[in-house]
């Protein structure tokens, strides 16, 4: 799908940052958006993995969450300060005050919001989310969303992702960005 994004491409001078829980499609939609806007795409988790030569799981297992959060902070801040791009962040990134401050100051932020059922259905088969290695991953997800939703709500734009319809979500995102800039 090609939407008319000429105006956004002419006007936009900031990065666009996607925030929200794991499994809401930040990476997938980020790539689609980057393609529509002719911008580069980065997934902060993938950058952390590439730099460290380790998967997110391995970083958590070998060095612990704290170390991952430090790498995440460094990476997201660098991406925000580089040439404007589309940045998909890990679900916990905006809980870091430095990251949140920089997102608010330097970017257009988009919260991809979804309910726990949808998120759980999407990620229950995947094994690459260390925070969900608990007895009851669904409950863990729900607790995380409770802790995080007020922070996510600070985004400039909120998009509800409750059906598997990436094209519709992409269109909503593009319309919301057009209205904002
Ligand atoms: C995390 C989400 C993950 C990854 C890490 C921690 C979180 O990213 O950064 O496992 O705290 O919610 P995704 O949101 O891309 O799955």
Backbone and ligand atoms as CSV (ligand in chain L), in Angstrom:
chain,resi,resn,atom,element,x,y,z
A,1,UNK,N,N,0.838,-1.198,0.000
A,1,UNK,CA,C,0.000,0.000,0.000
A,1,UNK,C,C,0.873,1.249,0.000
A,2,UNK,N,N,0.573,2.189,-0.886
A,2,UNK,CA,C,1.293,3.470,-0.850
A,2,UNK,C,C,0.304,4.566,-0.497
A,3,UNK,N,N,0.541,5.221,0.622
A,3,UNK,CA,C,-0.335,6.302,1.039
A,3,UNK,C,C,0.340,7.616,0.664
A,4,UNK,N,N,-0.447,8.696,0.633
A,4,UNK,CA,C,0.184,9.962,0.287
A,4,UNK,C,C,0.896,10.542,1.509
A,5,UNK,N,N,2.180,10.440,1.486
A,5,UNK,CA,C,2.960,10.908,2.645
A,5,UNK,C,C,3.880,12.068,2.261
A,6,UNK,N,N,3.609,12.676,1.110
A,6,UNK,CA,C,4.494,13.735,0.620
A,6,UNK,C,C,4.681,14.831,1.657
A,7,UNK,N,N,3.550,15.246,2.248
A,7,UNK,CA,C,3.622,16.350,3.203
A,7,UNK,C,C,4.459,15.984,4.434
A,8,UNK,N,N,4.229,14.777,4.933
A,8,UNK,CA,C,5.004,14.340,6.105
A,8,UNK,C,C,6.489,14.317,5.734
A,9,UNK,N,N,6.791,13.757,4.586
A,9,UNK,CA,C,8.204,13.633,4.199
A,9,UNK,C,C,8.861,15.006,4.058
A,10,UNK,N,N,8.078,15.995,3.611
A,10,UNK,CA,C,8.640,17.343,3.449
A,10,UNK,C,C,8.857,18.021,4.794
A,11,UNK,N,N,7.913,17.776,5.725
A,11,UNK,CA,C,7.887,18.551,6.968
A,11,UNK,C,C,8.665,17.910,8.121
A,12,UNK,N,N,8.649,16.605,8.171
A,12,UNK,CA,C,9.162,15.902,9.350
A,12,UNK,C,C,10.661,16.121,9.575
A,13,UNK,N,N,10.989,16.559,10.791
A,13,UNK,CA,C,12.412,16.740,11.082
A,13,UNK,C,C,12.863,15.962,12.299
A,14,UNK,N,N,11.930,15.211,12.880
A,14,UNK,CA,C,12.272,14.444,14.084
A,14,UNK,C,C,12.160,12.950,13.802
A,15,UNK,N,N,12.778,12.162,14.662
A,15,UNK,CA,C,12.522,10.729,14.572
A,15,UNK,C,C,11.101,10.403,15.022
A,16,UNK,N,N,10.623,9.255,14.604
A,16,UNK,CA,C,9.333,8.753,15.090
A,16,UNK,C,C,9.632,7.518,15.928
A,17,UNK,N,N,9.125,7.518,17.156
A,17,UNK,CA,C,9.437,6.425,18.078
A,17,UNK,C,C,8.169,5.650,18.404
A,18,UNK,N,N,8.246,4.347,18.239
A,18,UNK,CA,C,7.114,3.486,18.594
A,18,UNK,C,C,7.359,2.896,19.975
A,19,UNK,N,N,6.388,3.089,20.856
A,19,UNK,CA,C,6.494,2.518,22.206
A,19,UNK,C,C,5.272,1.636,22.470
A,20,UNK,N,N,5.362,0.839,23.506
A,20,UNK,CA,C,4.229,-0.019,23.869
A,20,UNK,C,C,4.720,-1.408,24.240
A,21,UNK,N,N,3.783,-2.208,24.703
A,21,UNK,CA,C,4.112,-3.547,25.180
A,21,UNK,C,C,4.682,-4.427,24.068
A,22,UNK,N,N,5.417,-5.457,24.505
A,22,UNK,CA,C,5.863,-6.474,23.565
A,22,UNK,C,C,4.633,-7.070,22.868
A,23,UNK,N,N,4.822,-7.466,21.638
A,23,UNK,CA,C,3.733,-8.124,20.923
A,23,UNK,C,C,2.675,-7.189,20.359
A,24,UNK,N,N,2.933,-5.892,20.358
A,24,UNK,CA,C,1.934,-4.983,19.775
A,24,UNK,C,C,2.281,-4.626,18.326
A,25,UNK,N,N,3.402,-5.139,17.836
A,25,UNK,CA,C,3.728,-4.929,16.421
A,25,UNK,C,C,4.611,-3.718,16.153
A,26,UNK,N,N,5.380,-3.305,17.162
A,26,UNK,CA,C,6.228,-2.111,16.956
A,26,UNK,C,C,7.226,-2.316,15.817
A,27,UNK,N,N,7.816,-3.510,15.781
A,27,UNK,CA,C,8.830,-3.761,14.749
A,27,UNK,C,C,8.169,-3.869,13.370
A,28,UNK,N,N,7.116,-4.625,13.297
A,28,UNK,CA,C,6.448,-4.825,12.008
A,28,UNK,C,C,5.908,-3.496,11.467
A,29,UNK,N,N,5.168,-2.779,12.306
A,29,UNK,CA,C,4.591,-1.507,11.847
A,29,UNK,C,C,5.675,-0.460,11.605
A,30,UNK,N,N,6.719,-0.510,12.421
A,30,UNK,CA,C,7.836,0.422,12.238
A,30,UNK,C,C,8.458,0.265,10.864
A,31,UNK,N,N,8.643,-0.980,10.456
A,31,UNK,CA,C,9.228,-1.242,9.125
A,31,UNK,C,C,8.304,-0.738,8.018
A,32,UNK,N,N,6.998,-1.012,8.181
A,32,UNK,CA,C,6.038,-0.560,7.162
A,32,UNK,C,C,6.027,0.964,7.077
A,33,UNK,N,N,6.054,1.595,8.253
A,33,UNK,CA,C,6.023,3.062,8.288
A,33,UNK,C,C,7.284,3.645,7.644
A,34,UNK,N,N,8.417,3.050,7.955
A,34,UNK,CA,C,9.683,3.526,7.391
A,34,UNK,C,C,9.642,3.425,5.869
A,35,UNK,N,N,9.048,2.350,5.382
A,35,UNK,CA,C,8.948,2.153,3.944
A,35,UNK,C,C,8.063,3.247,3.316
A,36,UNK,N,N,6.937,3.539,3.978
A,36,UNK,CA,C,6.023,4.571,3.453
A,36,UNK,C,C,6.670,5.963,3.475
A,37,UNK,N,N,7.459,6.218,4.522
A,37,UNK,CA,C,8.013,7.567,4.685
A,37,UNK,C,C,9.426,7.691,4.110
A,38,UNK,N,N,9.899,6.587,3.527
A,38,UNK,CA,C,11.240,6.618,2.956
A,38,UNK,C,C,12.311,6.960,3.982
A,39,UNK,N,N,12.180,6.381,5.138
A,39,UNK,CA,C,13.148,6.659,6.209
A,39,UNK,C,C,13.793,5.350,6.634
A,40,UNK,N,N,14.901,5.492,7.352
A,40,UNK,CA,C,15.565,4.286,7.845
A,40,UNK,C,C,14.823,3.765,9.074
A,41,UNK,N,N,14.883,2.465,9.284
A,41,UNK,CA,C,14.217,1.852,10.437
A,41,UNK,C,C,15.240,1.199,11.363
A,42,UNK,N,N,15.045,1.411,12.666
A,42,UNK,CA,C,15.866,0.701,13.657
A,42,UNK,C,C,14.973,0.095,14.729
A,43,UNK,N,N,15.332,-1.116,15.130
A,43,UNK,CA,C,14.689,-1.732,16.283
A,43,UNK,C,C,15.748,-1.721,17.384
A,44,UNK,N,N,15.477,-1.047,18.483
A,44,UNK,CA,C,16.544,-0.852,19.477
A,44,UNK,C,C,17.033,-2.187,20.035
A,45,UNK,N,N,16.134,-3.161,20.203
A,45,UNK,CA,C,16.575,-4.482,20.688
A,45,UNK,C,C,17.559,-5.129,19.706
A,46,UNK,N,N,17.246,-5.001,18.425
A,46,UNK,CA,C,18.136,-5.614,17.421
A,46,UNK,C,C,19.492,-4.933,17.404
A,47,UNK,N,N,19.484,-3.600,17.628
A,47,UNK,CA,C,20.771,-2.878,17.666
A,47,UNK,C,C,21.579,-3.328,18.883
A,48,UNK,N,N,20.898,-3.474,20.029
A,48,UNK,CA,C,21.580,-3.945,21.247
A,48,UNK,C,C,22.166,-5.343,20.998
A,49,UNK,N,N,21.396,-6.207,20.374
A,49,UNK,CA,C,21.866,-7.580,20.123
A,49,UNK,C,C,23.084,-7.587,19.199
A,50,UNK,N,N,22.997,-6.770,18.173
A,50,UNK,CA,C,24.087,-6.727,17.193
A,50,UNK,C,C,25.365,-6.187,17.833
A,51,UNK,N,N,25.212,-5.130,18.607
A,51,UNK,CA,C,26.387,-4.527,19.246
A,51,UNK,C,C,27.045,-5.473,20.242
A,52,UNK,N,N,26.211,-6.177,20.986
A,52,UNK,CA,C,26.751,-7.049,22.034
A,52,UNK,C,C,27.121,-8.434,21.527
A,53,UNK,N,N,26.681,-8.752,20.324
A,53,UNK,CA,C,26.923,-10.099,19.797
A,53,UNK,C,C,26.186,-11.160,20.608
A,54,UNK,N,N,25.123,-10.752,21.281
A,54,UNK,CA,C,24.346,-11.674,22.118
A,54,UNK,C,C,22.868,-11.394,21.913
A,55,UNK,N,N,22.043,-12.412,22.095
A,55,UNK,CA,C,20.604,-12.180,22.021
A,55,UNK,C,C,20.140,-11.506,23.327
A,56,UNK,N,N,18.931,-10.944,23.294
A,56,UNK,CA,C,18.379,-10.317,24.513
A,56,UNK,C,C,18.318,-11.368,25.629
A,57,UNK,N,N,17.876,-12.583,25.279
A,57,UNK,CA,C,17.844,-13.664,26.275
A,57,UNK,C,C,19.209,-13.891,26.900
A,58,UNK,N,N,20.229,-13.959,26.052
A,58,UNK,CA,C,21.590,-14.204,26.562
A,58,UNK,C,C,22.061,-13.058,27.452
A,59,UNK,N,N,21.753,-11.831,27.066
A,59,UNK,CA,C,22.173,-10.681,27.892
A,59,UNK,C,C,21.521,-10.784,29.277
A,60,UNK,N,N,20.218,-11.084,29.298
A,60,UNK,CA,C,19.523,-11.235,30.590
A,60,UNK,C,C,20.142,-12.377,31.399
A,61,UNK,N,N,20.386,-13.494,30.717
A,61,UNK,CA,C,20.892,-14.669,31.445
A,61,UNK,C,C,22.306,-14.467,31.959
A,62,UNK,N,N,23.157,-13.885,31.126
A,62,UNK,CA,C,24.571,-13.774,31.510
A,62,UNK,C,C,24.848,-12.581,32.406
A,63,UNK,N,N,24.158,-11.465,32.156
A,63,UNK,CA,C,24.506,-10.227,32.861
A,63,UNK,C,C,23.360,-9.611,33.659
A,64,UNK,N,N,22.137,-10.076,33.435
A,64,UNK,CA,C,21.009,-9.551,34.189
A,64,UNK,C,C,20.296,-8.404,33.497
A,65,UNK,N,N,19.098,-8.113,33.980
A,65,UNK,CA,C,18.262,-7.084,33.333
A,65,UNK,C,C,18.907,-5.703,33.383
A,66,UNK,N,N,19.527,-5.397,34.534
A,66,UNK,CA,C,20.113,-4.072,34.723
A,66,UNK,C,C,21.087,-3.717,33.582
A,67,UNK,N,N,21.911,-4.683,33.241
A,67,UNK,CA,C,22.905,-4.484,32.187
A,67,UNK,C,C,22.196,-4.270,30.831
A,68,UNK,N,N,21.136,-5.034,30.609
A,68,UNK,CA,C,20.373,-4.832,29.380
A,68,UNK,C,C,19.807,-3.414,29.341
A,69,UNK,N,N,19.268,-2.961,30.487
A,69,UNK,CA,C,18.657,-1.619,30.515
A,69,UNK,C,C,19.689,-0.529,30.229
A,70,UNK,N,N,20.936,-0.748,30.682
A,70,UNK,CA,C,21.991,0.238,30.396
A,70,UNK,C,C,22.276,0.285,28.893
A,71,UNK,N,N,22.381,-0.898,28.299
A,71,UNK,CA,C,22.650,-0.963,26.852
A,71,UNK,C,C,21.484,-0.350,26.075
A,72,UNK,N,N,20.283,-0.611,26.564
A,72,UNK,CA,C,19.076,-0.087,25.914
A,72,UNK,C,C,19.076,1.442,25.965
A,73,UNK,N,N,19.426,1.978,27.137
A,73,UNK,CA,C,19.441,3.449,27.279
A,73,UNK,C,C,20.430,4.068,26.290
A,74,UNK,N,N,21.634,3.518,26.280
A,74,UNK,CA,C,22.673,4.062,25.396
A,74,UNK,C,C,22.202,4.010,23.933
A,75,UNK,N,N,21.652,2.876,23.566
A,75,UNK,CA,C,21.239,2.673,22.175
A,75,UNK,C,C,20.099,3.606,21.776
A,76,UNK,N,N,19.069,3.682,22.612
A,76,UNK,CA,C,17.914,4.511,22.224
A,76,UNK,C,C,18.330,5.986,22.159
A,77,UNK,N,N,19.144,6.433,23.132
A,77,UNK,CA,C,19.559,7.837,23.114
A,77,UNK,C,C,20.385,8.130,21.859
A,78,UNK,N,N,21.243,7.204,21.483
A,78,UNK,CA,C,22.037,7.407,20.263
A,78,UNK,C,C,21.148,7.453,19.024
A,79,UNK,N,N,20.191,6.555,18.964
A,79,UNK,CA,C,19.308,6.541,17.787
A,79,UNK,C,C,18.501,7.838,17.688
A,80,UNK,N,N,18.082,8.342,18.868
A,80,UNK,CA,C,17.306,9.588,18.879
A,80,UNK,C,C,18.139,10.780,18.422
A,81,UNK,N,N,19.434,10.705,18.676
A,81,UNK,CA,C,20.302,11.832,18.335
A,81,UNK,C,C,20.881,11.734,16.927
A,82,UNK,N,N,20.660,10.614,16.274
A,82,UNK,CA,C,21.194,10.429,14.921
A,82,UNK,C,C,20.212,11.025,13.896
A,83,UNK,N,N,20.500,10.847,12.644
A,83,UNK,CA,C,19.608,11.314,11.575
A,83,UNK,C,C,18.198,10.761,11.825
A,84,UNK,N,N,17.150,11.601,11.679
A,84,UNK,CA,C,15.801,11.134,11.987
A,84,UNK,C,C,15.441,9.815,11.295
A,85,UNK,N,N,14.948,8.892,12.075
A,85,UNK,CA,C,14.600,7.566,11.563
A,85,UNK,C,C,13.333,7.108,12.280
A,86,UNK,N,N,12.878,5.936,11.927
A,86,UNK,CA,C,11.776,5.313,12.662
A,86,UNK,C,C,12.410,4.336,13.650
A,87,UNK,N,N,12.054,4.480,14.929
A,87,UNK,CA,C,12.693,3.663,15.965
A,87,UNK,C,C,11.635,2.861,16.733
A,88,UNK,N,N,11.753,1.542,16.671
A,88,UNK,CA,C,10.906,0.685,17.520
A,88,UNK,C,C,11.695,0.403,18.793
A,89,UNK,N,N,11.096,0.692,19.933
A,89,UNK,CA,C,11.806,0.483,21.205
A,89,UNK,C,C,11.294,-0.786,21.882
A,90,UNK,N,N,12.100,-1.342,22.769
A,90,UNK,CA,C,11.647,-2.457,23.589
A,90,UNK,C,C,10.566,-1.965,24.547
A,91,UNK,N,N,9.690,-2.873,24.952
A,91,UNK,CA,C,8.537,-2.484,25.766
A,91,UNK,C,C,8.863,-1.731,27.051
A,92,UNK,N,N,10.053,-1.994,27.623
A,92,UNK,CA,C,10.389,-1.345,28.892
A,92,UNK,C,C,11.121,-0.025,28.735
A,93,UNK,N,N,11.517,0.305,27.507
A,93,UNK,CA,C,12.403,1.467,27.299
A,93,UNK,C,C,11.871,2.776,27.897
A,94,UNK,N,N,10.611,3.124,27.673
A,94,UNK,CA,C,10.154,4.439,28.175
A,94,UNK,C,C,10.042,4.512,29.697
A,95,UNK,N,N,10.200,3.368,30.380
A,95,UNK,CA,C,10.175,3.399,31.850
A,95,UNK,C,C,11.470,3.985,32.404
A,96,UNK,N,N,12.454,4.122,31.556
A,96,UNK,CA,C,13.702,4.773,31.931
A,96,UNK,C,C,13.515,6.287,31.732
A,97,UNK,N,N,13.750,7.057,32.806
A,97,UNK,CA,C,13.438,8.496,32.766
A,97,UNK,C,C,14.241,9.243,31.702
A,98,UNK,N,N,15.499,8.831,31.508
A,98,UNK,CA,C,16.331,9.505,30.477
A,98,UNK,C,C,15.741,9.258,29.096
A,99,UNK,N,N,15.360,8.001,28.879
A,99,UNK,CA,C,14.807,7.654,27.561
A,99,UNK,C,C,13.484,8.386,27.349
A,100,UNK,N,N,12.624,8.337,28.371
A,100,UNK,CA,C,11.319,8.989,28.222
A,100,UNK,C,C,11.491,10.489,27.950
A,101,UNK,N,N,12.391,11.117,28.727
A,101,UNK,CA,C,12.627,12.560,28.543
A,101,UNK,C,C,13.058,12.851,27.114
A,102,UNK,N,N,13.981,12.049,26.607
A,102,UNK,CA,C,14.492,12.288,25.252
A,102,UNK,C,C,13.418,12.004,24.200
A,103,UNK,N,N,12.633,10.972,24.438
A,103,UNK,CA,C,11.541,10.670,23.487
A,103,UNK,C,C,10.595,11.862,23.422
A,104,UNK,N,N,10.233,12.386,24.612
A,104,UNK,CA,C,9.267,13.490,24.663
A,104,UNK,C,C,9.852,14.748,23.992
A,105,UNK,N,N,11.129,14.986,24.234
A,105,UNK,CA,C,11.743,16.221,23.750
A,105,UNK,C,C,12.079,16.156,22.252
A,106,UNK,N,N,12.503,14.989,21.811
A,106,UNK,CA,C,13.143,14.948,20.493
A,106,UNK,C,C,12.372,14.232,19.399
A,107,UNK,N,N,11.249,13.609,19.758
A,107,UNK,CA,C,10.627,12.767,18.718
A,107,UNK,C,C,9.115,12.951,18.672
A,108,UNK,N,N,8.536,12.359,17.670
A,108,UNK,CA,C,7.093,12.132,17.675
A,108,UNK,C,C,6.921,10.706,18.189
A,109,UNK,N,N,6.164,10.556,19.264
A,109,UNK,CA,C,6.047,9.226,19.864
A,109,UNK,C,C,4.662,8.643,19.615
A,110,UNK,N,N,4.650,7.357,19.366
A,110,UNK,CA,C,3.396,6.653,19.074
A,110,UNK,C,C,3.286,5.448,19.998
A,111,UNK,N,N,2.209,5.408,20.752
A,111,UNK,CA,C,1.949,4.249,21.631
A,111,UNK,C,C,1.065,3.266,20.893
A,112,UNK,N,N,1.579,2.077,20.654
A,112,UNK,CA,C,0.751,1.006,20.109
A,112,UNK,C,C,0.146,0.280,21.298
A,113,UNK,N,N,-1.144,0.458,21.454
A,113,UNK,CA,C,-1.833,-0.091,22.618
A,113,UNK,C,C,-2.645,-1.319,22.223
A,114,UNK,N,N,-2.631,-2.299,23.095
A,114,UNK,CA,C,-3.402,-3.495,22.797
A,114,UNK,C,C,-3.853,-4.130,24.099
A,115,UNK,N,N,-4.872,-4.984,24.024
A,115,UNK,CA,C,-5.278,-5.635,25.269
A,115,UNK,C,C,-4.447,-6.906,25.508
A,116,UNK,N,N,-4.496,-7.352,26.736
A,116,UNK,CA,C,-3.642,-8.469,27.139
A,116,UNK,C,C,-3.950,-9.739,26.341
A,117,UNK,N,N,-5.235,-9.981,26.079
A,117,UNK,CA,C,-5.606,-11.182,25.305
A,117,UNK,C,C,-4.876,-11.207,23.968
A,118,UNK,N,N,-4.975,-10.086,23.248
A,118,UNK,CA,C,-4.355,-10.015,21.921
A,118,UNK,C,C,-2.844,-10.187,22.027
A,119,UNK,N,N,-2.256,-9.492,22.985
A,119,UNK,CA,C,-0.796,-9.571,23.139
A,119,UNK,C,C,-0.391,-11.017,23.443
A,120,UNK,N,N,-1.115,-11.621,24.372
A,120,UNK,CA,C,-0.764,-12.972,24.797
A,120,UNK,C,C,-0.864,-13.959,23.624
A,121,UNK,N,N,-1.944,-13.829,22.852
A,121,UNK,CA,C,-2.122,-14.714,21.700
A,121,UNK,C,C,-0.955,-14.576,20.727
A,122,UNK,N,N,-0.473,-13.350,20.582
A,122,UNK,CA,C,0.601,-13.121,19.625
A,122,UNK,C,C,1.947,-13.654,20.088
A,123,UNK,N,N,2.162,-13.628,21.386
A,123,UNK,CA,C,3.536,-13.951,21.804
A,123,UNK,C,C,3.673,-15.247,22.583
A,124,UNK,N,N,2.572,-15.941,22.770
A,124,UNK,CA,C,2.679,-17.116,23.649
A,124,UNK,C,C,3.615,-18.207,23.103
A,125,UNK,N,N,3.804,-18.248,21.794
A,125,UNK,CA,C,4.699,-19.284,21.229
A,125,UNK,C,C,6.161,-18.848,21.207
A,126,UNK,N,N,6.407,-17.564,21.403
A,126,UNK,CA,C,7.788,-17.100,21.250
A,126,UNK,C,C,8.570,-17.290,22.547
A,127,UNK,N,N,9.878,-17.441,22.385
A,127,UNK,CA,C,10.697,-17.761,23.551
A,127,UNK,C,C,11.727,-16.661,23.819
A,128,UNK,N,N,11.586,-15.551,23.122
A,128,UNK,CA,C,12.654,-14.552,23.227
A,128,UNK,C,C,12.287,-13.372,24.132
A,129,UNK,N,N,11.360,-13.596,25.076
A,129,UNK,CA,C,11.002,-12.527,26.012
A,129,UNK,C,C,11.349,-12.966,27.436
A,130,UNK,N,N,12.551,-12.620,27.895
A,130,UNK,CA,C,13.004,-13.114,29.201
A,130,UNK,C,C,12.073,-12.739,30.348
A,131,UNK,N,N,11.411,-11.601,30.248
A,131,UNK,CA,C,10.539,-11.185,31.362
A,131,UNK,C,C,9.311,-12.092,31.500
A,132,UNK,N,N,9.031,-12.854,30.443
A,132,UNK,CA,C,7.836,-13.712,30.497
A,132,UNK,C,C,8.135,-15.155,30.888
A,133,UNK,N,N,9.368,-15.395,31.312
A,133,UNK,CA,C,9.699,-16.755,31.791
A,133,UNK,C,C,9.227,-16.897,33.232
A,134,UNK,N,N,7.946,-16.819,33.411
A,134,UNK,CA,C,7.353,-16.894,34.754
A,134,UNK,C,C,6.304,-18.015,34.751
A,135,UNK,N,N,5.772,-18.311,35.925
A,135,UNK,CA,C,4.759,-19.372,36.008
A,135,UNK,C,C,3.491,-18.992,35.253
A,136,UNK,N,N,3.193,-17.693,35.260
A,136,UNK,CA,C,1.964,-17.251,34.617
A,136,UNK,C,C,2.231,-16.003,33.760
A,137,UNK,N,N,2.724,-16.244,32.515
A,137,UNK,CA,C,3.137,-15.124,31.663
A,137,UNK,C,C,2.013,-14.115,31.398
A,138,UNK,N,N,0.786,-14.617,31.343
A,138,UNK,CA,C,-0.329,-13.711,31.060
A,138,UNK,C,C,-0.494,-12.706,32.210
A,139,UNK,N,N,-0.386,-13.234,33.421
A,139,UNK,CA,C,-0.494,-12.362,34.591
A,139,UNK,C,C,0.682,-11.376,34.642
A,140,UNK,N,N,1.848,-11.865,34.246
A,140,UNK,CA,C,3.035,-10.996,34.212
A,140,UNK,C,C,2.813,-9.852,33.220
A,141,UNK,N,N,2.285,-10.212,32.052
A,141,UNK,CA,C,2.004,-9.192,31.037
A,141,UNK,C,C,1.033,-8.140,31.574
A,142,UNK,N,N,0.007,-8.649,32.250
A,142,UNK,CA,C,-1.019,-7.757,32.769
A,142,UNK,C,C,-0.431,-6.805,33.818
A,143,UNK,N,N,0.435,-7.345,34.680
A,143,UNK,CA,C,1.062,-6.496,35.710
A,143,UNK,C,C,1.979,-5.462,35.063
A,144,UNK,N,N,2.697,-5.887,34.023
A,144,UNK,CA,C,3.599,-4.946,33.341
A,144,UNK,C,C,2.804,-3.814,32.688
A,145,UNK,N,N,1.701,-4.187,32.046
A,145,UNK,CA,C,0.886,-3.159,31.392
A,145,UNK,C,C,0.334,-2.173,32.430
A,146,UNK,N,N,-0.078,-2.695,33.573
A,146,UNK,CA,C,-0.561,-1.811,34.650
A,146,UNK,C,C,0.504,-0.820,35.089
A,147,UNK,N,N,1.722,-1.335,35.244
A,147,UNK,CA,C,2.822,-0.459,35.676
A,147,UNK,C,C,3.161,0.584,34.626
A,148,UNK,N,N,2.968,0.221,33.364
A,148,UNK,CA,C,3.514,1.045,32.288
A,148,UNK,C,C,2.512,1.943,31.580
A,149,UNK,N,N,1.217,1.681,31.740
A,149,UNK,CA,C,0.274,2.341,30.825
A,149,UNK,C,C,0.254,3.872,30.965
A,150,UNK,N,N,0.463,4.365,32.197
A,150,UNK,CA,C,0.471,5.828,32.360
A,150,UNK,C,C,1.673,6.454,31.649
A,151,UNK,N,N,2.753,5.708,31.613
A,151,UNK,CA,C,3.948,6.205,30.902
A,151,UNK,C,C,3.723,6.148,29.397
A,152,UNK,N,N,3.211,5.019,28.931
A,152,UNK,CA,C,2.925,4.916,27.493
A,152,UNK,C,C,1.960,6.023,27.044
A,153,UNK,N,N,1.045,6.365,27.943
A,153,UNK,CA,C,0.019,7.359,27.593
A,153,UNK,C,C,0.605,8.761,27.395
A,154,UNK,N,N,1.874,8.932,27.727
A,154,UNK,CA,C,2.499,10.241,27.493
A,154,UNK,C,C,2.885,10.433,26.014
A,155,UNK,N,N,2.721,9.397,25.231
A,155,UNK,CA,C,3.062,9.506,23.797
A,155,UNK,C,C,2.196,10.553,23.113
A,156,UNK,N,N,2.685,11.100,22.017
A,156,UNK,CA,C,1.911,12.094,21.264
A,156,UNK,C,C,0.685,11.468,20.603
A,157,UNK,N,N,0.823,10.216,20.224
A,157,UNK,CA,C,-0.251,9.560,19.463
A,157,UNK,C,C,-0.511,8.184,20.074
A,158,UNK,N,N,-1.793,7.814,20.179
A,158,UNK,CA,C,-2.124,6.466,20.664
A,158,UNK,C,C,-2.905,5.726,19.574
A,159,UNK,N,N,-2.464,4.545,19.257
A,159,UNK,CA,C,-3.151,3.740,18.242
A,159,UNK,C,C,-3.568,2.418,18.888
A,160,UNK,N,N,-4.831,2.068,18.759
A,160,UNK,CA,C,-5.298,0.793,19.306
A,160,UNK,C,C,-5.102,-0.319,18.288
A,161,UNK,N,N,-4.401,-1.347,18.743
A,161,UNK,CA,C,-4.086,-2.477,17.856
A,161,UNK,C,C,-4.791,-3.697,18.427
A,162,UNK,N,N,-6.054,-3.878,18.127
A,162,UNK,CA,C,-6.687,-5.057,18.700
A,162,UNK,C,C,-7.100,-6.093,17.668
A,163,UNK,N,N,-6.913,-5.743,16.418
A,163,UNK,CA,C,-7.160,-6.743,15.388
A,163,UNK,C,C,-5.871,-6.874,14.582
A,164,UNK,N,N,-5.763,-8.001,13.892
A,164,UNK,CA,C,-4.544,-8.199,13.104
A,164,UNK,C,C,-4.659,-7.479,11.773
A,165,UNK,N,N,-4.706,-6.183,11.798
A,165,UNK,CA,C,-4.854,-5.459,10.546
A,165,UNK,C,C,-3.804,-4.357,10.457
A,166,UNK,N,N,-2.636,-4.769,9.979
A,166,UNK,CA,C,-1.497,-3.848,9.958
A,166,UNK,C,C,-1.741,-2.667,9.013
A,167,UNK,N,N,-2.413,-2.933,7.888
A,167,UNK,CA,C,-2.645,-1.852,6.920
A,167,UNK,C,C,-3.484,-0.742,7.525
A,168,UNK,N,N,-4.515,-1.152,8.277
A,168,UNK,CA,C,-5.397,-0.162,8.906
A,168,UNK,C,C,-4.611,0.632,9.966
A,169,UNK,N,N,-3.840,-0.085,10.758
A,169,UNK,CA,C,-3.051,0.593,11.792
A,169,UNK,C,C,-2.064,1.570,11.153
A,170,UNK,N,N,-1.466,1.140,10.056
A,170,UNK,CA,C,-0.492,2.001,9.371
A,170,UNK,C,C,-1.162,3.272,8.866
A,171,UNK,N,N,-2.346,3.103,8.312
A,171,UNK,CA,C,-3.089,4.258,7.820
A,171,UNK,C,C,-3.426,5.223,8.968
A,172,UNK,N,N,-3.853,4.656,10.081
A,172,UNK,CA,C,-4.175,5.496,11.251
A,172,UNK,C,C,-2.938,6.246,11.731
A,173,UNK,N,N,-1.825,5.562,11.735
A,173,UNK,CA,C,-0.578,6.200,12.188
A,173,UNK,C,C,-0.230,7.370,11.272
A,174,UNK,N,N,-0.318,7.130,9.978
A,174,UNK,CA,C,0.050,8.182,9.022
A,174,UNK,C,C,-0.899,9.374,9.135
A,175,UNK,N,N,-2.192,9.087,9.297
A,175,UNK,CA,C,-3.153,10.189,9.467
A,175,UNK,C,C,-2.842,10.980,10.735
A,176,UNK,N,N,-2.551,10.256,11.821
A,176,UNK,CA,C,-2.282,10.943,13.097
A,176,UNK,C,C,-1.019,11.802,13.014
A,177,UNK,N,N,-0.005,11.296,12.310
A,177,UNK,CA,C,1.235,12.093,12.165
A,177,UNK,C,C,0.926,13.339,11.335
A,178,UNK,N,N,0.155,13.176,10.272
A,178,UNK,CA,C,-0.197,14.341,9.425
A,178,UNK,C,C,-0.898,15.403,10.227
A,179,UNK,N,N,-1.771,14.982,11.112
A,179,UNK,CA,C,-2.516,15.969,11.919
A,179,UNK,C,C,-1.613,16.663,12.934
A,180,UNK,N,N,-0.597,15.964,13.371
A,180,UNK,CA,C,0.267,16.492,14.425
A,180,UNK,C,C,1.300,17.481,13.919
A,181,UNK,N,N,1.808,17.248,12.711
A,181,UNK,CA,C,2.926,18.097,12.259
A,181,UNK,C,C,2.451,19.314,11.452
L,1,LIG,C1,C,10.957,-5.917,27.156
L,1,LIG,C2,C,10.522,-6.018,25.852
L,1,LIG,C3,C,11.349,-6.589,24.770
L,1,LIG,C4,C,12.839,-6.523,25.119
L,1,LIG,C5,C,13.080,-7.107,26.474
L,1,LIG,C6,C,12.306,-6.399,27.578
L,1,LIG,C7,C,10.078,-5.303,28.157
L,1,LIG,O1,O,11.116,-5.873,23.561
L,1,LIG,O2,O,13.295,-5.197,25.106
L,1,LIG,O3,O,12.738,-8.462,26.404
L,1,LIG,O4,O,10.576,-4.871,29.212
L,1,LIG,O5,O,8.846,-5.200,27.897
L,1,LIG,P1,P,9.770,-5.964,22.671
L,1,LIG,O6,O,8.803,-4.984,23.260
L,1,LIG,O7,O,10.214,-5.558,21.322
L,1,LIG,O8,O,9.323,-7.378,22.738
